[in-house]
Amino acid sequence: MTLTNPQQIEIPPPSPDDVLYEKRENYAVITLNRPVVLNALNWSINRRLWWALEQAEADDEVRAVVLTGAGRAFSAGGDLQSTPPPDNDPTPGGMQINLKIWNMAKPVIAAVRGYAVGQGCELAGMCDVTIAADDAVLGEIQIRHGFGPPILITPFLVGLKQAKEVLLLGERINAQDALRLGLVNKVVPGDELMATAEDWARKMAALPQKAVRQNKLLVNRVYELAGFREALDYRADAGLAERLGTQAAEPDPHLKVLREQGWEAFRQSRDVMYRGE
């Protein structure tokens, strides 16, 4: 069966090039590279993104990382057309990928253009700083389909009222509103996005590295003391599950909806987000 995107363009099969890694000067650029599906996240991207992050982490000459997406999007979230991997090799999940960025001593800069929604929004949010092009569209849109965020990072990125605005409305958020809410650090014209992100990477790489890594660790520690790690994996909280009247958490929040609606109906409802654009 040939899979196509909403514009009826054939989706390429998984490839070693689904994530690109390039070392530049004293920083690395990691690019999600499935532009036909707006860099939707699947097992192939997860495996190769994990490898790229490990490469950057292990290379002493790399002092900062820029994470971006090829084409017109950062990432449209989880790939609802993804098929299982053809082997039994280990595949990191979204939580593992996000915590990899969190735990990495080196700073990671997200350079976001176009869509960064759902899991894509959370991935950008987990990076240490996020720079957005003026065409960026962010959002936690899962509530439209009846489930919560895969990774509960938004309350830590924005304030109480803003977190409820993002999570209870499930709206797409333009770049300037994302800046107002605290989802991004800076908004720049699209043609300046990578230059700005790389400039920040160079600046971080030029500073005393012990202090850079110490300060990332210190900020992270403050949030961990406030329950950051436990909140991220909220589905593992038995007390919360009891209050919600649910059973043990399902590993994938799409599963319940898929059982009730069917795969095709759910996929089409997500595809409306970017059909014809």
KOLRODREN-710536 format. One line per field, with one value per residue: residue number from 1; x, y, z of N, C-alpha, C in turn. Coordinates in Angstrom, 3 decimals, padded with zeros to 6 digits, always signed. Layout:
<sites>
n = [NUM	...]
nu = [X	...]
nv = [Y	...]
nw = [Z	...]
cau = [X	...]
cav = [Y	...]
caw = [Z	...]
cu = [X	...]
cv = [Y	...]
cw = [Z	...]
</sites>
This chain:
<sites>
n = [1	2	3	4	5	6	7	8	9	10	11	12	13	14	15	16	17	18	19	20	21	22	23	24	25	26	27	28	29	30	31	32	33	34	35	36	37	38	39	40	41	42	43	44	45	46	47	48	49	50	51	52	53	54	55	56	57	58	59	60	61	62	63	64	65	66	67	68	69	70	71	72	73	74	75	76	77	78	79	80	81	82	83	84	85	86	87	88	89	90	91	92	93	94	95	96	97	98	99	100	101	102	103	104	105	106	107	108	109	110	111	112	113	114	115	116	117	118	119	120	121	122	123	124	125	126	127	128	129	130	131	132	133	134	135	136	137	138	139	140	141	142	143	144	145	146	147	148	149	150	151	152	153	154	155	156	157	158	159	160	161	162	163	164	165	166	167	168	169	170	171	172	173	174	175	176	177	178	179	180	181	182	183	184	185	186	187	188	189	190	191	192	193	194	195	196	197	198	199	200	201	202	203	204	205	206	207	208	209	210	211	212	213	214	215	216	217	218	219	220	221	222	223	224	225	226	227	228	229	230	231	232	233	234	235	236	237	238	239	240	241	242	243	244	245	246	247	248	249	250	251	252	253	254	255	256	257	258	259	260	261	262	263	264	265	266	267	268	269	270	271	272	273	274	275	276	277]
nu = [+000.838	+000.625	+001.455	+000.224	+000.510	-001.689	-001.753	-001.606	+000.927	+003.407	+004.564	+007.831	+009.588	+010.826	+014.085	+017.708	+018.313	+016.345	+016.831	+019.172	+022.609	+024.951	+028.095	+029.237	+031.716	+032.015	+029.646	+026.636	+024.264	+021.132	+018.745	+015.389	+014.098	+011.813	+010.171	+007.909	+005.829	+005.668	+007.658	+006.667	+006.687	+008.081	+008.979	+011.387	+012.462	+012.739	+014.672	+016.892	+017.162	+017.816	+020.328	+021.718	+021.677	+023.236	+025.646	+026.323	+026.517	+028.676	+030.848	+033.504	+034.191	+031.866	+029.810	+027.304	+023.936	+021.808	+018.502	+016.305	+013.808	+013.398	+012.295	+008.993	+008.184	+008.675	+007.853	+004.971	+003.976	+003.071	+003.370	+000.681	+000.357	+002.303	+004.009	+004.822	+008.250	+010.501	+011.986	+013.407	+014.926	+015.912	+013.802	+013.711	+011.255	+009.009	+009.171	+011.701	+013.353	+012.852	+013.739	+016.374	+017.336	+016.835	+018.564	+021.051	+024.222	+025.017	+023.806	+020.702	+019.205	+016.150	+015.089	+012.464	+010.245	+007.153	+004.803	+004.751	+003.446	+001.472	+003.270	+005.442	+005.449	+006.007	+008.549	+010.038	+009.650	+011.038	+013.665	+016.447	+016.368	+014.117	+013.775	+011.736	+010.493	+008.719	+006.533	+005.810	+003.781	+002.428	+001.259	-000.767	-002.653	-004.090	-006.419	-008.547	-009.060	-009.752	-007.912	-005.168	-002.032	+000.818	+003.315	+003.745	+004.701	+004.028	+002.870	+005.195	+006.572	+005.093	+002.953	+000.424	-002.242	-001.754	-000.983	-003.374	-004.859	-003.546	-003.800	-006.511	-007.918	-006.721	-005.804	-004.266	-001.319	+000.010	+003.270	+003.847	+001.972	+002.843	+005.268	+004.343	+003.062	+005.152	+006.144	+008.137	+011.414	+012.226	+011.260	+011.799	+012.296	+011.550	+013.683	+015.832	+016.012	+017.706	+020.227	+020.083	+019.670	+022.027	+023.868	+023.294	+024.068	+026.832	+027.573	+026.941	+028.702	+031.112	+031.360	+032.584	+032.679	+032.222	+030.697	+028.452	+027.299	+026.906	+024.982	+022.784	+022.216	+021.572	+019.242	+017.545	+017.471	+016.016	+013.434	+013.065	+012.942	+010.508	+008.863	+009.074	+009.941	+008.187	+005.763	+005.964	+005.659	+002.933	+000.974	+001.788	+001.102	-000.611	-002.410	-003.402	-004.617	-006.682	-008.209	-009.042	-010.655	-009.814	-008.283	-005.160	-002.572	-002.497	+000.130	+000.296	-001.316	-002.984	-004.332	-006.858	-008.587	-008.219	-009.323	-011.974	-012.731	-011.526	-008.757	-008.530	-010.410	-009.424	-006.891	-007.586	-008.861	-006.726	-005.207	-006.622	-005.597	-003.406	-004.108	-003.886	-002.233]
nv = [-001.192	+002.160	+005.066	+008.378	+011.960	+014.699	+016.224	+014.370	+013.483	+011.077	+009.328	+008.931	+005.858	+004.797	+006.035	+006.205	+008.868	+010.283	+011.829	+014.365	+015.013	+017.438	+018.728	+021.859	+024.181	+024.755	+023.639	+021.658	+020.854	+019.488	+017.989	+017.327	+015.321	+014.726	+016.084	+015.825	+014.899	+016.905	+016.532	+014.712	+012.697	+009.512	+006.016	+005.781	+008.401	+008.807	+006.873	+007.750	+010.389	+010.055	+008.827	+010.977	+012.921	+011.592	+011.520	+014.263	+014.687	+013.103	+014.183	+016.145	+018.508	+019.638	+022.025	+023.053	+022.610	+022.810	+022.254	+021.510	+021.586	+020.170	+021.753	+023.113	+023.007	+022.497	+020.240	+018.318	+016.800	+013.569	+010.804	+009.687	+007.821	+006.027	+002.942	-000.120	-000.712	-002.636	-004.515	-005.820	-004.048	-001.765	+001.016	+004.317	+005.998	+008.887	+010.163	+009.342	+010.535	+013.267	+013.538	+012.948	+015.260	+017.045	+016.045	+016.270	+017.732	+019.827	+022.856	+022.972	+024.243	+025.061	+025.602	+026.896	+026.676	+027.108	+024.500	+023.387	+021.344	+019.482	+016.625	+017.725	+020.366	+019.936	+018.792	+020.966	+022.633	+021.312	+021.774	+023.867	+026.603	+028.329	+029.426	+031.106	+031.276	+033.887	+032.734	+030.604	+028.078	+026.997	+024.634	+022.731	+020.436	+018.193	+017.964	+018.306	+015.828	+014.436	+013.654	+013.981	+015.877	+014.292	+014.594	+016.294	+019.194	+021.843	+023.386	+024.032	+025.643	+027.946	+030.303	+029.678	+030.508	+030.804	+028.223	+026.842	+028.156	+027.284	+024.451	+023.918	+025.078	+024.161	+025.373	+026.504	+028.374	+031.443	+032.845	+035.272	+035.236	+032.920	+033.819	+035.721	+034.029	+032.564	+030.300	+030.421	+031.919	+033.960	+035.736	+035.783	+037.025	+034.668	+034.138	+034.645	+032.791	+030.400	+031.580	+033.166	+031.223	+029.746	+031.717	+032.143	+029.606	+029.693	+031.729	+030.559	+028.429	+029.749	+030.703	+030.140	+026.735	+025.119	+026.777	+027.254	+024.691	+024.178	+026.143	+025.387	+022.945	+023.850	+025.405	+023.410	+021.795	+023.286	+023.110	+020.377	+019.945	+021.045	+019.120	+018.372	+016.068	+014.048	+015.159	+015.208	+012.527	+011.918	+009.993	+007.751	+008.114	+006.793	+007.811	+010.087	+008.895	+007.584	+009.745	+010.767	+008.784	+006.668	+003.706	+001.905	+003.749	+004.089	+003.252	+004.747	+007.656	+007.852	+005.488	+004.851	+006.618	+005.820	+003.252	+003.876	+005.647	+004.755	+004.299	+005.733	+007.820	+009.297	+010.024	+011.619	+013.756	+014.984	+015.660	+017.753	+019.981	+020.919	+020.707	+021.539	+023.691]
nw = [+000.000	-000.926	+000.744	+001.095	+001.489	+002.617	+000.266	-001.659	-002.291	-002.580	+000.254	+001.309	+002.118	+005.410	+006.193	+006.446	+006.254	+007.548	+009.716	+009.840	+010.471	+011.190	+011.739	+012.651	+012.885	+016.241	+017.074	+016.573	+014.024	+013.946	+011.953	+011.475	+008.983	+007.234	+005.230	+003.555	+005.113	+006.935	+008.830	+010.694	+013.611	+013.899	+014.397	+012.998	+012.848	+015.627	+016.378	+014.890	+015.664	+018.322	+017.981	+016.759	+018.788	+020.659	+019.275	+019.249	+021.970	+022.697	+021.389	+022.082	+020.888	+020.082	+021.351	+021.578	+020.388	+017.568	+016.842	+014.271	+011.605	+008.353	+005.310	+005.384	+008.031	+011.572	+013.207	+012.756	+014.790	+016.195	+013.946	+012.340	+010.406	+010.590	+010.279	+012.059	+013.145	+011.053	+012.384	+015.454	+016.822	+019.422	+020.079	+020.942	+022.906	+022.817	+025.338	+026.240	+024.303	+024.776	+027.431	+027.014	+025.769	+027.860	+029.862	+028.684	+028.939	+027.343	+025.795	+023.984	+021.147	+019.787	+016.510	+014.999	+012.362	+010.632	+011.347	+014.721	+016.534	+018.952	+019.742	+018.467	+019.345	+022.026	+021.836	+020.835	+023.021	+025.022	+024.425	+025.329	+024.708	+022.515	+019.280	+017.051	+013.719	+011.993	+010.804	+012.323	+013.875	+016.757	+019.272	+021.578	+020.587	+021.240	+022.754	+021.064	+020.100	+022.265	+024.249	+026.625	+026.840	+025.371	+026.690	+029.604	+029.567	+029.162	+031.400	+032.758	+031.063	+030.723	+032.516	+035.088	+034.253	+031.542	+030.806	+031.097	+029.179	+026.830	+026.989	+027.448	+025.373	+023.014	+020.691	+017.608	+017.725	+016.913	+016.055	+017.439	+019.531	+020.759	+021.722	+023.541	+025.368	+026.345	+025.155	+023.292	+022.910	+021.216	+018.261	+014.819	+011.423	+008.800	+007.020	+008.570	+010.516	+010.879	+010.869	+013.159	+015.166	+014.924	+015.523	+018.245	+019.134	+018.615	+020.396	+022.896	+022.759	+022.880	+025.424	+028.833	+029.308	+031.544	+033.160	+031.535	+031.365	+034.033	+034.667	+033.082	+034.308	+036.884	+036.502	+035.488	+037.748	+039.599	+038.509	+038.587	+041.331	+041.724	+040.809	+038.127	+036.585	+037.459	+036.683	+033.899	+033.171	+033.708	+033.360	+034.665	+037.247	+039.759	+041.618	+040.348	+038.149	+039.458	+040.374	+037.961	+037.151	+035.578	+034.170	+034.557	+033.022	+029.482	+027.193	+024.864	+024.033	+021.856	+021.509	+022.696	+021.380	+018.755	+018.840	+019.241	+017.157	+014.857	+012.668	+010.194	+010.380	+012.515	+011.558	+009.356	+010.615	+011.921	+009.679	+008.537	+009.660	+008.173	+005.523	+002.157	+002.501]
cau = [+000.000	+001.370	+000.917	+000.378	+000.132	-002.961	-001.654	-001.470	+002.327	+003.809	+005.434	+008.973	+009.751	+011.848	+015.409	+018.757	+018.354	+015.187	+017.426	+020.493	+023.526	+026.072	+028.940	+029.682	+032.560	+031.980	+028.275	+026.056	+022.899	+020.362	+017.571	+014.346	+014.132	+010.700	+009.367	+006.646	+004.817	+005.945	+008.539	+005.922	+007.602	+007.815	+010.067	+012.622	+013.006	+013.148	+015.955	+017.990	+017.343	+018.566	+021.719	+022.298	+021.910	+024.379	+026.841	+026.631	+026.886	+029.970	+031.902	+033.945	+034.297	+030.513	+029.473	+025.889	+023.194	+020.620	+017.544	+015.352	+013.098	+013.555	+011.082	+008.150	+007.703	+009.541	+007.248	+003.518	+003.599	+003.196	+002.997	-000.473	+000.397	+003.518	+003.926	+005.818	+009.573	+010.594	+012.919	+013.213	+015.917	+015.287	+013.370	+013.359	+009.966	+009.041	+009.643	+013.148	+013.975	+012.760	+014.619	+017.749	+017.649	+016.833	+019.721	+022.296	+024.904	+025.183	+022.536	+020.041	+018.405	+015.166	+014.831	+011.134	+009.461	+005.945	+004.117	+005.346	+002.222	+001.439	+004.596	+006.413	+005.472	+006.674	+009.966	+010.606	+009.614	+012.037	+014.973	+016.783	+015.770	+013.379	+013.679	+010.675	+010.271	+007.443	+005.446	+005.663	+002.471	+002.614	+000.020	-001.069	-003.961	-004.631	-007.748	-009.521	-009.350	-010.233	-006.916	-004.255	-000.733	+001.712	+004.328	+003.160	+005.743	+003.518	+002.762	+006.514	+007.056	+004.286	+002.309	-000.791	-003.336	-001.361	-001.010	-004.770	-005.248	-002.994	-004.252	-007.973	-008.455	-006.166	-005.741	-002.978	-000.827	+000.997	+004.573	+003.813	+001.256	+003.731	+006.228	+003.606	+002.763	+006.391	+006.501	+009.379	+012.236	+012.467	+010.657	+012.600	+011.839	+011.885	+014.989	+016.879	+015.858	+018.881	+021.350	+019.933	+019.894	+023.451	+024.564	+023.152	+024.894	+028.226	+027.760	+026.975	+029.915	+032.275	+031.404	+033.217	+031.767	+031.838	+029.622	+027.272	+026.691	+026.431	+023.753	+021.690	+021.910	+020.927	+017.861	+016.811	+017.293	+014.905	+012.182	+012.941	+012.479	+009.079	+008.111	+009.103	+010.022	+006.947	+004.683	+006.107	+005.125	+001.760	+000.147	+002.256	+000.656	-001.806	-003.354	-004.039	-005.509	-007.882	-009.017	-009.621	-011.560	-009.285	-007.490	-003.729	-002.363	-002.083	+001.429	+000.134	-002.611	-003.825	-004.936	-008.283	-009.298	-008.176	-010.273	-013.341	-013.001	-010.915	-007.516	-008.682	-011.129	-008.518	-005.855	-008.144	-009.137	-005.451	-004.734	-007.309	-004.783	-002.525	-004.506	-003.931	-001.343]
cav = [+000.000	+003.403	+006.112	+009.731	+013.028	+015.292	+016.748	+013.186	+013.233	+009.794	+009.442	+008.023	+004.901	+005.177	+006.154	+006.729	+010.325	+010.910	+012.858	+014.735	+015.524	+018.173	+019.454	+023.140	+024.871	+024.093	+023.258	+020.709	+021.094	+018.258	+018.348	+016.344	+015.388	+014.080	+017.262	+015.500	+014.766	+017.966	+015.994	+013.969	+011.838	+008.073	+005.228	+006.048	+009.663	+008.642	+006.159	+008.532	+011.571	+009.578	+008.662	+012.295	+013.545	+010.913	+011.995	+015.605	+014.591	+012.441	+014.936	+017.235	+019.741	+020.179	+022.663	+023.418	+021.892	+023.425	+021.263	+022.158	+020.698	+020.472	+022.170	+024.191	+022.743	+021.867	+018.914	+018.315	+015.895	+012.138	+010.340	+008.807	+006.798	+005.245	+001.492	-000.579	-000.973	-003.971	-005.326	-005.754	-003.163	-000.842	+002.318	+005.201	+006.671	+010.336	+010.568	+009.147	+011.561	+014.547	+013.530	+012.983	+016.678	+017.623	+015.578	+016.589	+018.862	+020.913	+023.505	+022.610	+025.364	+024.700	+026.602	+026.448	+027.339	+026.365	+023.810	+022.661	+021.080	+018.187	+016.179	+018.666	+021.498	+019.482	+018.635	+022.318	+023.156	+020.662	+022.370	+024.862	+027.842	+028.118	+030.583	+030.828	+032.134	+034.593	+031.905	+029.425	+027.783	+026.038	+024.308	+021.414	+020.286	+016.862	+018.024	+018.203	+014.409	+013.849	+013.150	+014.976	+016.001	+013.148	+014.933	+017.460	+020.201	+023.206	+024.174	+024.483	+026.636	+029.162	+030.439	+028.918	+030.901	+030.550	+026.779	+026.446	+028.682	+026.413	+023.063	+023.801	+025.509	+023.343	+026.167	+026.781	+029.628	+032.040	+033.076	+036.367	+034.773	+031.965	+034.633	+036.288	+032.980	+032.007	+029.054	+030.653	+032.999	+035.050	+035.576	+036.456	+036.712	+033.309	+034.011	+034.867	+031.805	+029.570	+032.452	+033.562	+030.044	+029.408	+032.774	+031.818	+028.425	+030.141	+032.481	+029.610	+027.630	+030.581	+030.995	+029.075	+025.600	+024.651	+027.641	+027.005	+023.419	+024.350	+026.937	+024.547	+021.980	+024.535	+025.732	+022.144	+021.283	+024.028	+022.555	+019.009	+020.044	+021.399	+017.965	+018.342	+014.716	+013.329	+015.738	+014.787	+011.169	+011.948	+008.786	+006.728	+008.513	+006.017	+008.683	+010.928	+008.033	+007.344	+010.971	+010.912	+007.676	+005.841	+002.552	+002.131	+004.576	+003.453	+003.787	+005.685	+008.301	+007.736	+004.171	+004.859	+007.310	+004.979	+002.162	+004.381	+006.334	+004.124	+004.940	+006.674	+009.005	+010.081	+010.585	+012.705	+014.915	+015.660	+016.193	+019.014	+021.056	+021.527	+020.370	+022.596	+024.828]
caw = [+000.000	-001.018	+001.594	+000.574	+002.399	+002.188	-001.095	-002.508	-002.608	-001.989	+001.415	+001.176	+003.207	+006.390	+005.585	+007.329	+006.139	+008.197	+010.576	+009.343	+011.491	+010.607	+012.683	+012.113	+013.856	+017.549	+017.393	+015.623	+013.554	+013.750	+011.160	+011.188	+007.523	+006.539	+004.907	+002.885	+006.172	+007.905	+009.866	+011.706	+014.364	+013.880	+014.976	+012.269	+013.357	+017.021	+016.426	+014.313	+016.500	+019.492	+017.548	+016.515	+020.084	+021.265	+018.573	+019.749	+023.385	+022.849	+020.701	+022.944	+020.107	+019.953	+022.619	+021.547	+019.344	+016.997	+016.357	+013.381	+010.700	+006.941	+004.624	+005.902	+009.386	+012.574	+013.275	+012.927	+015.867	+015.954	+012.611	+012.480	+009.360	+010.770	+010.440	+013.031	+012.569	+010.456	+013.157	+016.899	+017.419	+020.375	+019.569	+022.052	+022.830	+022.912	+026.654	+026.287	+023.465	+025.458	+028.597	+026.499	+025.608	+029.206	+030.625	+028.014	+029.574	+026.372	+025.451	+022.722	+020.662	+018.766	+015.467	+014.596	+011.324	+010.329	+012.430	+015.835	+017.291	+019.617	+020.157	+017.922	+020.271	+023.241	+021.520	+020.808	+024.377	+025.856	+024.149	+026.344	+024.212	+021.268	+018.396	+016.083	+012.564	+012.127	+010.278	+013.179	+014.467	+017.840	+019.958	+022.148	+019.959	+021.512	+023.357	+019.970	+019.890	+023.503	+025.188	+027.159	+026.182	+025.569	+027.685	+030.271	+029.772	+028.990	+032.636	+033.197	+030.115	+030.814	+033.815	+035.377	+033.361	+030.165	+030.585	+030.903	+027.862	+025.790	+027.076	+027.439	+024.079	+021.941	+019.472	+016.986	+018.291	+016.016	+016.665	+018.403	+020.723	+021.421	+022.458	+024.679	+026.335	+026.877	+024.479	+022.556	+023.448	+020.272	+016.938	+013.795	+010.066	+008.407	+006.377	+009.569	+011.590	+011.133	+011.200	+014.561	+016.011	+014.888	+016.259	+019.662	+019.399	+018.677	+021.637	+024.003	+022.615	+023.174	+026.852	+029.627	+029.228	+032.881	+033.639	+030.704	+031.755	+035.415	+034.710	+032.573	+035.366	+038.008	+036.130	+035.446	+039.100	+040.211	+038.008	+039.091	+042.712	+041.652	+040.328	+036.670	+036.028	+037.766	+035.892	+032.502	+033.010	+034.588	+033.213	+035.598	+038.586	+040.085	+042.305	+039.346	+037.377	+040.273	+040.371	+036.627	+036.908	+034.494	+034.547	+034.382	+031.837	+028.243	+026.801	+023.756	+024.229	+020.674	+021.376	+023.023	+020.311	+017.558	+018.998	+019.163	+015.903	+013.703	+012.248	+009.092	+010.839	+013.351	+010.693	+008.548	+011.460	+012.112	+008.406	+008.248	+010.192	+007.190	+004.157	+001.155	+002.784]
cu = [+000.884	+000.692	+001.197	+000.013	-001.150	-002.939	-001.444	-000.051	+002.756	+004.805	+006.593	+009.038	+010.797	+013.244	+016.432	+018.862	+017.155	+015.606	+018.840	+021.324	+024.696	+026.804	+029.456	+030.467	+032.510	+030.548	+027.772	+024.659	+022.248	+019.054	+016.630	+014.053	+013.083	+009.729	+008.033	+005.511	+005.073	+006.721	+007.778	+006.832	+007.160	+009.028	+011.408	+013.262	+013.494	+014.498	+017.102	+018.220	+018.123	+020.053	+022.395	+022.593	+023.096	+025.682	+027.270	+027.128	+028.301	+031.135	+032.287	+034.050	+032.936	+030.081	+028.020	+025.256	+022.034	+019.751	+016.494	+014.666	+013.312	+012.224	+010.322	+007.590	+008.832	+009.084	+005.762	+003.056	+003.780	+002.679	+001.882	-000.556	+001.596	+003.210	+004.976	+007.179	+009.670	+011.484	+012.597	+014.255	+015.231	+014.959	+013.010	+011.999	+010.126	+009.563	+011.156	+013.882	+013.990	+013.678	+016.087	+018.204	+017.763	+018.122	+021.053	+022.928	+024.984	+023.840	+022.028	+019.075	+017.444	+014.993	+013.561	+010.589	+008.221	+005.393	+005.074	+004.194	+002.276	+002.822	+005.694	+006.556	+006.227	+008.175	+010.662	+010.674	+010.662	+013.443	+015.204	+016.293	+015.118	+013.280	+012.685	+010.735	+008.905	+006.268	+005.170	+004.237	+002.685	+001.269	-000.019	-002.501	-004.677	-006.049	-008.837	-009.954	-009.675	-009.180	-005.946	-002.933	+000.118	+002.746	+003.936	+004.242	+005.183	+003.385	+004.104	+007.099	+006.363	+003.657	+001.023	-001.911	-003.006	-001.384	-002.434	-005.302	-004.795	-003.662	-005.767	-008.598	-007.945	-006.023	-004.327	-002.566	+000.224	+002.248	+004.530	+003.058	+002.086	+004.791	+005.569	+003.383	+004.023	+006.780	+007.783	+010.105	+012.301	+011.767	+011.461	+011.979	+012.336	+013.265	+016.150	+016.907	+017.149	+020.091	+021.291	+020.221	+021.377	+024.289	+024.477	+024.017	+026.365	+028.504	+027.836	+028.250	+031.162	+032.421	+032.115	+032.262	+031.353	+030.666	+028.340	+026.550	+026.173	+025.098	+022.565	+021.252	+021.161	+019.477	+017.016	+016.511	+016.147	+013.571	+011.989	+012.465	+011.001	+008.243	+008.100	+009.066	+008.733	+005.794	+004.763	+005.430	+003.870	+000.901	+000.572	+001.800	-000.665	-002.859	-004.098	-005.013	-006.801	-008.795	-009.708	-010.622	-011.127	-008.568	-006.017	-003.497	-001.955	-000.768	+001.333	-001.237	-003.513	-004.701	-006.438	-009.082	-009.335	-009.172	-011.697	-013.680	-012.560	-009.748	-007.752	-009.384	-010.217	-007.445	-006.389	-008.425	-007.859	-005.005	-005.406	-006.457	-003.939	-002.896	-004.526	-003.015	+000.038]
cv = [+001.257	+004.465	+007.467	+010.739	+013.687	+015.895	+015.636	+012.997	+011.970	+010.021	+008.457	+007.048	+005.381	+005.093	+006.581	+008.242	+011.016	+011.938	+013.104	+015.329	+016.199	+018.933	+020.715	+023.871	+024.113	+023.841	+022.305	+021.160	+019.748	+018.645	+017.169	+016.445	+014.490	+015.178	+016.961	+015.369	+015.771	+017.455	+015.360	+012.904	+010.382	+007.337	+005.528	+007.346	+009.496	+007.941	+007.058	+009.844	+011.204	+009.438	+010.017	+013.008	+012.899	+011.341	+013.350	+015.556	+014.052	+013.241	+016.154	+018.559	+020.396	+020.717	+023.106	+022.710	+022.763	+022.309	+021.973	+021.120	+021.127	+020.916	+023.225	+023.932	+022.250	+020.420	+019.040	+017.314	+014.446	+011.741	+009.307	+007.762	+005.874	+003.759	+001.047	-000.788	-002.410	-004.928	-005.174	-004.891	-002.185	+000.496	+003.203	+005.842	+008.173	+010.827	+010.442	+010.218	+012.897	+014.613	+013.493	+014.432	+017.352	+017.281	+015.928	+017.820	+020.068	+021.542	+023.108	+023.734	+024.842	+025.872	+026.180	+027.315	+026.487	+025.666	+023.177	+022.404	+019.688	+017.818	+017.082	+019.899	+021.131	+019.299	+019.991	+022.907	+022.555	+021.196	+023.540	+026.251	+027.540	+029.434	+030.229	+031.793	+032.778	+033.836	+030.690	+029.322	+026.686	+025.680	+022.894	+021.093	+018.989	+016.890	+017.924	+016.755	+013.678	+013.270	+014.257	+015.003	+014.764	+013.384	+016.274	+018.491	+021.614	+023.978	+024.684	+025.535	+027.978	+029.227	+029.643	+029.240	+030.573	+029.053	+026.297	+026.975	+027.737	+025.041	+022.906	+024.234	+024.652	+024.079	+026.209	+028.199	+030.211	+032.446	+034.167	+035.988	+033.744	+032.698	+035.229	+035.249	+032.421	+030.683	+029.189	+031.839	+034.214	+034.707	+036.400	+036.195	+035.342	+033.149	+034.283	+033.774	+031.059	+030.428	+032.868	+032.395	+029.685	+030.474	+032.530	+030.606	+028.815	+030.883	+031.543	+028.775	+028.417	+030.891	+029.872	+027.884	+025.050	+025.461	+027.437	+025.750	+023.470	+025.079	+026.182	+023.564	+022.639	+024.884	+024.466	+021.629	+021.983	+023.420	+021.103	+019.003	+020.411	+020.275	+017.792	+016.921	+013.927	+013.848	+015.292	+013.450	+011.002	+010.696	+007.660	+007.008	+007.819	+006.880	+009.584	+010.116	+007.765	+008.568	+011.177	+009.806	+006.792	+004.632	+002.916	+002.813	+003.744	+004.058	+004.811	+006.326	+008.239	+006.481	+004.175	+005.501	+006.464	+003.830	+002.649	+004.957	+005.546	+004.959	+006.033	+007.951	+009.905	+010.754	+011.769	+013.937	+015.678	+016.329	+017.507	+020.200	+021.711	+021.197	+021.630	+023.768	+024.563]
cw = [+000.000	-000.160	+000.970	+001.649	+001.902	+000.786	-002.117	-003.034	-001.875	-000.857	+001.271	+002.341	+004.202	+005.796	+006.622	+007.290	+006.777	+009.234	+010.059	+010.476	+010.801	+011.699	+011.999	+013.193	+015.180	+018.015	+016.310	+015.248	+013.281	+013.080	+011.010	+009.687	+006.866	+006.092	+004.250	+003.893	+007.297	+009.112	+011.027	+012.310	+014.309	+014.448	+014.297	+012.738	+014.788	+017.133	+015.985	+015.070	+017.763	+019.146	+017.379	+017.831	+020.798	+020.608	+019.118	+021.189	+023.561	+022.263	+021.545	+022.198	+019.890	+021.304	+022.699	+020.360	+018.881	+016.429	+015.518	+012.502	+009.260	+006.346	+005.392	+007.291	+010.270	+012.749	+013.542	+013.972	+015.492	+014.582	+012.733	+011.382	+009.516	+010.924	+011.440	+012.370	+012.071	+011.235	+014.638	+017.591	+018.371	+019.732	+020.752	+021.839	+022.966	+024.246	+026.751	+025.478	+024.204	+026.674	+028.187	+026.333	+026.970	+029.954	+029.979	+028.648	+028.649	+026.032	+024.082	+022.366	+019.601	+017.816	+014.746	+013.471	+011.065	+011.566	+013.441	+016.792	+017.904	+020.115	+019.607	+018.795	+021.538	+023.018	+021.478	+022.208	+025.276	+025.591	+025.106	+025.970	+022.865	+020.513	+017.301	+014.917	+012.694	+011.527	+011.163	+013.729	+015.500	+018.442	+020.479	+021.725	+020.327	+022.067	+022.289	+019.742	+021.185	+024.406	+025.580	+026.433	+026.402	+026.659	+028.302	+030.600	+029.791	+030.300	+033.154	+032.264	+030.303	+032.202	+033.920	+034.393	+031.911	+029.844	+030.341	+029.583	+026.758	+025.805	+027.020	+026.119	+022.924	+020.630	+018.904	+017.361	+017.362	+016.794	+017.718	+019.667	+021.485	+022.240	+023.700	+025.771	+026.991	+026.267	+023.675	+023.181	+022.538	+018.956	+015.943	+012.426	+009.630	+007.811	+007.330	+010.636	+011.882	+011.489	+012.668	+015.491	+016.060	+015.590	+017.762	+020.027	+019.515	+019.986	+022.836	+023.969	+022.996	+024.662	+027.607	+029.790	+030.587	+033.405	+032.845	+031.176	+033.182	+035.442	+034.130	+033.657	+036.508	+037.695	+036.097	+036.845	+039.815	+039.793	+038.459	+040.538	+042.777	+041.043	+038.825	+036.117	+036.273	+036.915	+034.429	+032.267	+033.869	+034.477	+034.140	+037.032	+038.900	+040.778	+041.337	+038.503	+038.138	+040.266	+039.024	+036.298	+035.763	+035.061	+034.424	+033.043	+030.638	+027.790	+025.680	+023.858	+023.009	+020.710	+021.623	+021.890	+019.049	+017.650	+018.780	+017.789	+014.678	+013.205	+011.219	+009.544	+011.665	+012.508	+009.907	+009.382	+011.748	+010.815	+008.036	+008.665	+009.115	+005.755	+003.284	+001.427	+002.228]
</sites>
